[in-house]
C-alpha cells in the first residue's frame, strides 16, 4: 500500500465537542492530548517519516482569555507527552510573541529524543503570514523554502482534518500546496484508530501526480 511520507494533522472540534458534552468550551482542549499520542504511534506503525500537528494559531489568540490559557497549556502538555517518545521534535511558531509558551523554547531547534526517528513538528502560535514574512528577501522559486520560518518542515503529502470542516485554516500554505486532504466528521477528542486506518486506505487509492 502506498503510504504518505509526511502527514499533517488539524485537530479541530475541541470546543464543539466540549459544548456537546455540557462542558465549557475551554475544557475541550485537554481531551485532545491522548488522541495526539495515539496518532503519533499509528504514524510510526505505518512507517510515516514526518508528522505535523496544528497546535494553535496567532488568529486563535483573539479568543477569550480562558480559552487562550487552555489551548496554550494543552499544547505544552502535548509536547511534553511527545517528548517522552523516540522522535525528532521541532516546535514552530512566533516565539518572540508573549503568546508563545516559554516552556517550549528548548524545542524551537530540532531535537532528537531517545533514539530519534520520526520527525514531529508542532505548530504553536503559528501564523501563515508570519511564516512567509521573509519571502521578499528570497530570489526565485527555488529559494522559497529557505525564506520560510518553517523551512525545516518538508512538503506534506496528506492532511487529516477532524471536525468536518473542509479548509486549511492557514496550515503551512507552502508545504501543503500539493497535499491531499482527508476530512473526518468526528471531533478531535472522539479520535479512533479506525479513522486513521481509513485515511491511509483512502490515500493509497489516490493518484498522486504533484501536478504532472
Secondary structure as the mmCIF struct_conf table of DSSP 4:
data_model
#
loop_
_struct_conf.conf_type_id
_struct_conf.id
_struct_conf.beg_label_comp_id
_struct_conf.beg_label_asym_id
_struct_conf.beg_label_seq_id
_struct_conf.end_label_comp_id
_struct_conf.end_label_asym_id
_struct_conf.end_label_seq_id
BEND BEND1 UNK A 5 UNK A 5
STRN STRN1 UNK A 6 UNK A 10
HELX_RH_AL_P HELX_RH_AL_P1 UNK A 14 UNK A 20
TURN_TY1_P TURN_TY1_P1 UNK A 21 UNK A 22
BEND BEND2 UNK A 23 UNK A 23
HELX_RH_3T_P HELX_RH_3T_P1 UNK A 25 UNK A 32
HELX_RH_AL_P HELX_RH_AL_P2 UNK A 33 UNK A 46
TURN_TY1_P TURN_TY1_P2 UNK A 47 UNK A 47
STRN STRN2 UNK A 50 UNK A 57
TURN_TY1_P TURN_TY1_P3 UNK A 58 UNK A 58
HELX_RH_3T_P HELX_RH_3T_P2 UNK A 59 UNK A 62
BEND BEND3 UNK A 63 UNK A 63
HELX_RH_AL_P HELX_RH_AL_P3 UNK A 65 UNK A 82
TURN_TY1_P TURN_TY1_P4 UNK A 83 UNK A 84
BEND BEND4 UNK A 85 UNK A 86
STRN STRN3 UNK A 87 UNK A 92
BEND BEND5 UNK A 93 UNK A 93
TURN_TY1_P TURN_TY1_P5 UNK A 95 UNK A 96
BEND BEND6 UNK A 97 UNK A 97
TURN_TY1_P TURN_TY1_P6 UNK A 98 UNK A 99
BEND BEND7 UNK A 100 UNK A 100
HELX_RH_3T_P HELX_RH_3T_P3 UNK A 102 UNK A 107
BEND BEND8 UNK A 108 UNK A 109
STRN STRN4 UNK A 111 UNK A 113
TURN_TY1_P TURN_TY1_P7 UNK A 114 UNK A 115
STRN STRN5 UNK A 118 UNK A 126
HELX_RH_AL_P HELX_RH_AL_P4 UNK A 128 UNK A 131
TURN_TY1_P TURN_TY1_P8 UNK A 132 UNK A 134
HELX_RH_3T_P HELX_RH_3T_P4 UNK A 135 UNK A 137
BEND BEND9 UNK A 140 UNK A 140
HELX_RH_3T_P HELX_RH_3T_P5 UNK A 141 UNK A 143
TURN_TY1_P TURN_TY1_P9 UNK A 144 UNK A 144
HELX_RH_3T_P HELX_RH_3T_P6 UNK A 145 UNK A 147
BEND BEND10 UNK A 148 UNK A 148
TURN_TY1_P TURN_TY1_P10 UNK A 149 UNK A 152
BEND BEND11 UNK A 153 UNK A 153
HELX_LH_PP_P HELX_LH_PP_P1 UNK A 154 UNK A 156
BEND BEND12 UNK A 157 UNK A 157
STRN STRN6 UNK A 158 UNK A 162
BEND BEND13 UNK A 163 UNK A 164
TURN_TY1_P TURN_TY1_P11 UNK A 169 UNK A 170
BEND BEND14 UNK A 171 UNK A 171
TURN_TY1_P TURN_TY1_P12 UNK A 173 UNK A 178
STRN STRN7 UNK A 180 UNK A 184
BEND BEND15 UNK A 185 UNK A 186
HELX_RH_3T_P HELX_RH_3T_P7 UNK A 188 UNK A 190
HELX_RH_AL_P HELX_RH_AL_P5 UNK A 193 UNK A 204
TURN_TY1_P TURN_TY1_P13 UNK A 205 UNK A 205
BEND BEND16 UNK A 206 UNK A 206
TURN_TY1_P TURN_TY1_P14 UNK A 210 UNK A 211
#
